[in-house]
Every structure is written in structure tokens, then in C-alpha cells.
Amino acid sequence: MTDHLEVALPEPGAVWPVLTDATRAALREILVHGVLSRAEIARALGLSRASLTRAVRTLQEHGFVTEVGTGVRGATGRPSELLRASTGAWEFLGIKLTPERLYAAVTDLGGRVVALHEEALRDTDPEALVGQVAEVVQGLRRASPAICALGVSVPGDVVTRDGVTVVEVSQFLGWRDVPLSGLLEERTGLATHTANDVDALTAKEHWIGAGAGVRSMALVTVGTGVGFGLVTNGEVSEGSHGRFGRVGHLPVYGGGPDCGVGHHGCVSSYLPSSIIAQNAGAGDDAYDEVVERARNGDPRALQAFRDAGTALGVLLSSVVTLVDPESIVLTGDGLPVYDIARAEVDAAFRRGLRPYEAAVTVVVQPFEFSEWARAAAVLAIRRSLRY
């Protein structure tokens, strides 16, 4: 017989409780897969019936999961109670920082968006920025008092030193050695987790996005910069020094223009949005204008995009050759290169893989900054679960 509990939802802003490994693993299965039966959770985790009963009882007591009826699941044909993540009990706030704007997303425990917010960044000085983020957190908590943790994604290298998370370098924000998590915890009172923005997005896409359910996945972002994230054996790779995935300096051609840091003919000599604009003879802030010129057939703009398309194809084939993923997710605000220069992307991709055929799917994911903020909220969920 099933135990039916009167679930006492946590107080607003409750602190995430200490959970056993089995209980955390059971909750993760439900979050990743949506609705699961007890039997499916037990099989996936190798748990005994007694261990699973204890884990589910704990999750229900804390308001993490709720029963949603029964259904016939699996080969036995027997009805089984179905569990899903609760809504409204635990919420998470994600912040995505760019040099110009702050994007925020509040999600429930399952990563579903509850609220969105964005505003101009007033100042990139760490102290001023922490104050602005604290104001945003305060405002969003008034509408969503169940927020229990904060995730922040930044463009830059994020490392852990002696247990302290530090933004070691962020060229876009002009930072060096900023202990952002600690500063925000002091100002907001929320457990705060900071990560590189591409790493956070990779984890989100693998958990609840285009790469859900695969064991190996690569993510490539194109836009202001070129980013790379990797999932192997179900885990996000971060490297030893917070600098994983610097694919922007892979060589494309011998020679070629300087990418800005002394390399010639690398991916970053052709693919970033500002470089495409420069190679088309425009200012580095004229990317949208160059996109329109290329769509209207302007020869120099088209050539800049064709060169960028070749660079992207080389990059994608290099990813397949090096890590052999099941799928590659391609996203970013520089996606017009994939539309305008699709022939060059495909040709360079095939050429880079010869003589092998690529058993990999490239999934083009429409770009929204709100998804990067949502990824930061999912970061907070994952870190709360210690994943």
C-alpha cells in the first residue's frame, strides 16, 4: 500500500535540505525525465524497494515531488504510481551577464520559466554590478518568494581555489579574480553558484534541452565569441583550469588575417560577429547591417560570411573528429552565418571528416538570451543537487 503524505510546503526562501545520495539521485531522475513511476526510478538507480520508499517519502516531505495518479509503465503491465516535480514550492533565479545587459529568469524545480526580466547593465565594476544584481534579486523575490538559490553565468574563466569560486578572467566584463559568488551571497542571502556561460548552457541543453537523453553531446556557440561545451558519459566537462573549450583558435587556413591575439587564419579570424563585420569592410559594431547586405547579395559581405561558414564547418568537423559526440547543438546570436553560408558550412564539414561519414546530428537551436538566463537557474538547481 502506498503512503499518502500531507505535504508541508517549505517556507518562502527555505534553505535546501541535506539529502542522501539515493534521495538526490531519485530527484534528479524525476527532474530530467519528467514523470516517472517508482518502479522506473528503482530500475534506473538500482535501488531496493525499501530504499526507494524512504527516498520518495523524504522528497514528498520537503515538497520536492508530488504524485500525479497511476499509469501502466514498463513491461509488466502493472499500474504504478507516477511522480513529478512539484511546482511553486522551490524556485530558482538565474542571471546571465553580458557587457551591456543583465538577463534574469526565475524557474521552478523542473526548469520551467516562471518569470523573465532584463535591464541595461549600469556599470561593469564588480561592486556596482553586485549592487545591481542584488536589486534585481530583491525585486524578483517579492513576486517569487520561493526562490531558494541563485545561479550566475558569466563570459569568462571561472575557477575554484581553496573552495572559493572566482571569476579568474572575463575580458568582456574587464574582470580579474572576482569572487562573485561570495559577494552575491553576502548581499542577497541566497546560496549562489557561478559558472562560465557556455558551460551553464551546455548543462541546461543536456539536462532539459536539445541534448536531453544523450550520453555525449557538444555545444557550439557563435556570436560575439566562439564557445564550446562538451558532455561525455553524461557529465559536463570543465577542464582543470576553468579554460575548457577554447576552440576559437583552431586553425582554418594557413596564413589569413590576425585574429587579434597573434594567430593567423584561425576560427576567430573569420567567425565572430565583429570579425565578419570587419572582413566585410564595416565597423566591428555593424554586424546587423552586414547581415542585411549579405542577404541582399552584396559581394564583400557575402564573402565575409562564406569565409565564416568555412570556419564554422571546419570547427564542427574538428569537434566530431576529436570527441565523437552523438549530437552537436549549434546556437548563438551569430546564427545568420549558418543560414547565409550553409553551403560553405556543409562543404567544409564534409571535407574535414573525409574519409569517414559523420554519425552525428547537428541541432540548430534558436537563440534567446532568456535561455542563457534559464541555464543559470538550472545551474543553481544542479548545484543544489551537487551535479
Summary of the structure (lengths in Angstrom):
residues: 387
radius of gyration: 22.7
end to end distance: 32.8
largest distance: 73.1
contacts: 1350
relative contact order: 0.12
helix: 40%
strand: 25%
